[in-house]
Amino acid sequence: MQDSTEDRLYADPDLVQFYDLDNGWAADQEYCCRMAQNARSVLDLGCGTGQFAAAIGKDREVFGVDPAAAMLDVARNRPGGAQVTWVQSSAQEVRLGRTFDLIVLTGHAFQVFLTEEDQRAVLETIVAHLSSTGRFIFDTRNPAREEWRTWTPEESKWEVEHPTIGRVRAWNDVAHDPATGVVTYETHYKTLDSGKTYSATSQIQFPSREALENLMREVGLEATQWLGDWHGAPWGKDSPEIIPIGKLRSSESTCG
């Protein structure tokens, strides 16, 4: 698979400088902040540039894990970054030797894991680090919505002001492999003053709710709630998101 240590969108500082402009504070962080209110410890898997982890680090113990050094460099230096323990590792392999009250994996980070093997490994990481009374939450786009169809240069184009290099135009291009379900998309940022363009190619997977349920059952997790968006709506077949909230499976639920 192509993880974020190989994807220039996350590993190249020239591209990482645009990440927060394209992925600012949003409804997923707001929802997870509310979940974290009563958590004494939080593990943010795939923490990226650390917006969420840094925001909640003052009143609890927070670990942020990401495989991309360039993303963690931003995380360490943002306001609140010194309050978080940052760990460079993949979500499949990290083992911290402790458990947490809340584990989050948001920003559609679960979708970078292209194979069932890697998806299972990430869920096993959650099992290894979730306390007996802890909760987990992660998100993935609903494949039924085929959101990738809008990631064309015409429909995805937008502009933003970069704090140091001025106006930037961004757009995507996309290809979908119906045999594997993998979506390959290009991300482009063009600085309008200099005309320089920064580009990266990424791949993501769109697992179904049924596939997620099966994998969670195999590793010992269960969802107690399924959301369809980050505003708290229940999941439906046409929901934009698939968001399981859950816990470790109890001994009763694993028998039979």
C-alpha positions as CSV (number, residue, x, y, z in Angstrom):
1,M,0.0,0.0,0.0
2,Q,1.0,3.6,-0.3
3,D,1.0,5.1,3.2
4,S,1.7,8.7,4.2
5,T,5.4,8.1,4.5
6,E,5.4,7.4,0.7
7,D,2.7,9.9,-0.3
8,R,4.3,13.3,-1.0
9,L,1.0,15.0,0.0
10,Y,1.9,14.2,3.6
11,A,5.7,13.6,3.5
12,D,6.9,16.6,1.5
13,P,7.2,19.8,3.5
14,D,6.4,21.8,0.3
15,L,3.0,20.1,0.1
16,V,2.4,19.8,3.9
17,Q,2.5,23.7,4.0
18,F,-0.9,23.6,2.3
19,Y,-2.5,20.9,4.5
20,D,-4.2,23.1,7.1
21,L,-5.5,25.4,4.4
22,D,-7.2,22.5,2.7
23,N,-8.1,20.6,5.9
24,G,-8.9,23.2,8.6
25,W,-10.9,22.8,11.8
26,A,-14.2,21.1,10.9
27,A,-17.2,19.2,12.3
28,D,-15.2,16.0,12.9
29,Q,-12.8,17.8,15.3
30,E,-15.8,19.5,17.0
31,Y,-17.5,16.2,17.5
32,C,-14.4,14.4,18.9
33,C,-13.7,17.4,21.2
34,R,-17.1,16.7,22.8
35,M,-16.3,13.0,23.1
36,A,-13.0,13.9,24.8
37,Q,-14.5,16.0,27.5
38,N,-14.7,13.2,30.0
39,A,-11.6,11.3,28.7
40,R,-8.5,11.4,30.8
41,S,-6.3,10.0,28.0
42,V,-6.7,10.2,24.2
43,L,-4.9,8.5,21.4
44,D,-5.1,10.3,18.0
45,L,-4.1,7.9,15.3
46,G,-3.2,9.5,12.0
47,C,-2.9,12.8,13.8
48,G,-1.5,14.7,10.8
49,T,-0.5,18.2,11.6
50,G,-2.0,17.8,15.1
51,Q,-4.9,20.3,15.1
52,F,-7.1,18.1,17.2
53,A,-4.5,16.6,19.5
54,A,-3.0,20.1,20.3
55,A,-6.5,21.5,20.9
56,I,-7.4,19.0,23.7
57,G,-3.9,18.5,25.2
58,K,-4.2,20.9,28.1
59,D,-6.6,19.0,30.4
60,R,-5.6,15.4,29.7
61,E,-2.9,13.1,28.5
62,V,-2.8,13.0,24.7
63,F,-0.7,11.0,22.2
64,G,-0.6,11.8,18.5
65,V,0.7,9.2,16.1
66,D,1.5,9.7,12.5
67,P,4.1,8.1,10.1
68,A,4.9,11.3,8.3
69,A,7.8,13.3,9.8
70,A,6.8,16.5,7.9
71,M,3.3,16.4,9.4
72,L,4.7,15.9,13.0
73,D,7.1,18.8,12.5
74,V,4.1,21.1,12.0
75,A,2.2,19.4,15.0
76,R,5.1,19.9,17.4
77,N,5.4,23.6,16.6
78,R,1.7,24.6,16.6
79,P,0.2,26.3,19.7
80,G,-0.5,23.6,22.2
81,G,1.9,21.1,20.5
82,A,4.2,20.9,23.5
83,Q,1.4,19.4,25.6
84,V,1.1,16.3,23.4
85,T,3.4,13.3,23.1
86,W,4.1,12.9,19.4
87,V,5.0,9.5,18.0
88,Q,6.3,8.8,14.5
89,S,4.8,5.4,13.5
90,S,2.2,3.8,11.3
91,A,-1.2,3.1,12.7
92,Q,-0.7,-0.6,11.8
93,E,2.5,-1.1,13.8
94,V,2.5,1.3,16.7
95,R,2.4,-0.2,20.2
96,L,2.7,2.2,23.1
97,G,2.4,-0.3,26.0
98,R,-0.6,1.5,27.5
99,T,-4.3,2.1,27.0
100,F,-6.5,5.1,26.5
101,D,-10.0,6.3,27.3
102,L,-10.6,7.5,23.8
103,I,-9.1,6.6,20.4
104,V,-9.8,8.7,17.3
105,L,-8.9,8.1,13.7
106,T,-10.5,10.9,11.7
107,G,-10.0,13.0,8.6
108,H,-10.8,9.9,6.5
109,A,-7.3,8.6,7.5
110,F,-8.7,5.0,7.6
111,Q,-9.1,5.2,3.8
112,V,-5.4,5.3,3.1
113,F,-5.3,1.6,4.2
114,L,-5.9,-0.1,0.8
115,T,-6.0,-3.7,1.8
116,E,-8.1,-5.8,4.2
117,E,-4.8,-6.8,5.9
118,D,-3.8,-3.3,6.7
119,Q,-7.4,-2.3,7.7
120,R,-7.4,-5.2,10.1
121,A,-4.0,-4.3,11.5
122,V,-5.2,-0.7,12.3
123,L,-8.3,-2.1,14.1
124,E,-5.9,-4.4,16.0
125,T,-4.0,-1.3,17.1
126,I,-7.2,0.1,18.5
127,V,-7.8,-3.1,20.4
128,A,-4.3,-3.1,21.8
129,H,-4.7,0.5,23.1
130,L,-8.3,0.8,24.2
131,S,-9.1,0.6,27.9
132,S,-11.8,-1.8,29.1
133,T,-14.2,1.2,29.4
134,G,-12.8,3.2,26.5
135,R,-14.4,4.3,23.3
136,F,-13.2,4.5,19.7
137,I,-14.4,6.5,16.7
138,F,-13.2,6.7,13.1
139,D,-14.6,7.7,9.7
140,T,-14.7,6.7,6.1
141,R,-16.6,8.0,3.1
142,N,-19.7,6.0,2.1
143,P,-18.8,4.3,-1.2
144,A,-22.5,4.4,-2.2
145,R,-22.2,8.2,-2.6
146,E,-19.3,7.8,-5.1
147,E,-17.9,11.2,-3.9
148,W,-14.8,10.7,-6.0
149,R,-16.8,11.6,-9.1
150,T,-16.7,15.2,-8.1
151,W,-12.9,15.3,-7.7
152,T,-12.4,16.5,-11.3
153,P,-10.4,19.6,-12.2
154,E,-13.6,21.4,-13.1
155,E,-15.6,20.6,-9.9
156,S,-12.8,20.6,-7.3
157,K,-11.1,23.9,-8.1
158,W,-10.8,26.4,-5.3
159,E,-8.5,29.3,-4.2
160,V,-7.1,30.3,-0.8
161,E,-4.6,32.8,0.6
162,H,-1.4,31.3,1.9
163,P,0.1,33.4,4.7
164,T,3.6,33.6,3.1
165,I,3.3,32.9,-0.6
166,G,0.1,34.6,-1.5
167,R,-2.9,33.3,-3.5
168,V,-3.0,29.6,-4.3
169,R,-5.2,27.8,-6.7
170,A,-5.9,24.1,-5.9
171,W,-7.6,21.3,-7.8
172,N,-7.8,17.5,-8.0
173,D,-8.0,14.9,-10.7
174,V,-9.2,11.3,-10.2
175,A,-9.4,7.7,-11.4
176,H,-11.4,4.9,-9.9
177,D,-10.6,1.2,-10.3
178,P,-13.9,-0.7,-10.1
179,A,-12.1,-4.0,-9.7
180,T,-10.3,-3.1,-6.5
181,G,-12.4,-0.1,-5.4
182,V,-9.2,2.0,-5.1
183,V,-9.4,5.6,-6.0
184,T,-6.3,7.3,-7.3
185,Y,-6.4,11.1,-7.1
186,E,-4.0,13.9,-7.9
187,T,-3.7,17.0,-5.7
188,H,-2.3,20.2,-7.3
189,Y,-1.5,23.6,-5.7
190,K,-0.5,26.4,-8.0
191,T,1.0,29.7,-6.5
192,L,-0.6,32.4,-8.6
193,D,2.3,34.9,-8.0
194,S,5.1,32.6,-9.1
195,G,3.2,30.2,-11.2
196,K,4.9,27.2,-9.4
197,T,2.8,24.1,-9.0
198,Y,3.2,21.4,-6.3
199,S,1.6,18.1,-7.0
200,A,1.1,14.7,-5.4
201,T,-0.7,11.4,-6.3
202,S,-2.6,9.6,-3.5
203,Q,-4.6,6.4,-3.2
204,I,-7.5,5.6,-0.9
205,Q,-10.0,2.8,-0.4
206,F,-13.8,3.0,0.3
207,P,-14.8,0.1,2.5
208,S,-18.4,-0.6,3.1
209,R,-20.2,-0.7,6.4
210,E,-20.6,-4.4,6.2
211,A,-16.9,-4.9,5.6
212,L,-16.1,-2.7,8.6
213,E,-18.5,-4.7,10.8
214,N,-16.9,-8.0,9.8
215,L,-13.4,-6.7,10.5
216,M,-14.3,-5.2,13.8
217,R,-16.0,-8.4,14.9
218,E,-12.9,-10.4,13.9
219,V,-10.5,-8.3,16.0
220,G,-12.8,-7.9,19.1
221,L,-14.4,-4.5,18.6
222,E,-18.1,-3.6,18.4
223,A,-19.9,-0.4,17.3
224,T,-22.5,0.8,19.7
225,Q,-23.5,3.6,17.3
226,W,-23.2,4.4,13.6
227,L,-23.3,8.0,12.4
228,G,-23.9,9.1,8.9
229,D,-22.3,12.5,9.3
230,W,-20.3,14.6,11.8
231,H,-23.5,16.5,12.9
232,G,-24.7,13.4,14.6
233,A,-27.3,12.0,12.1
234,P,-27.7,8.3,12.2
235,W,-26.2,6.3,9.4
236,G,-28.3,5.5,6.4
237,K,-27.5,3.9,3.0
238,D,-27.2,7.4,1.4
239,S,-25.3,9.0,4.2
240,P,-22.1,10.8,3.2
241,E,-20.0,9.2,6.0
242,I,-19.7,5.9,7.8
243,I,-18.7,6.7,11.4
244,P,-18.6,3.8,13.9
245,I,-18.4,4.7,17.6
246,G,-17.7,1.7,19.8
247,K,-15.8,-0.3,22.4
248,L,-14.1,-3.6,23.0
249,R,-16.4,-6.5,22.6
250,S,-17.6,-7.9,25.9
251,S,-17.0,-11.6,26.7
252,E,-20.8,-12.2,26.3
253,S,-20.8,-10.8,22.8
254,T,-17.9,-13.0,21.7
255,C,-19.4,-16.3,22.8
256,G,-21.4,-18.5,20.5
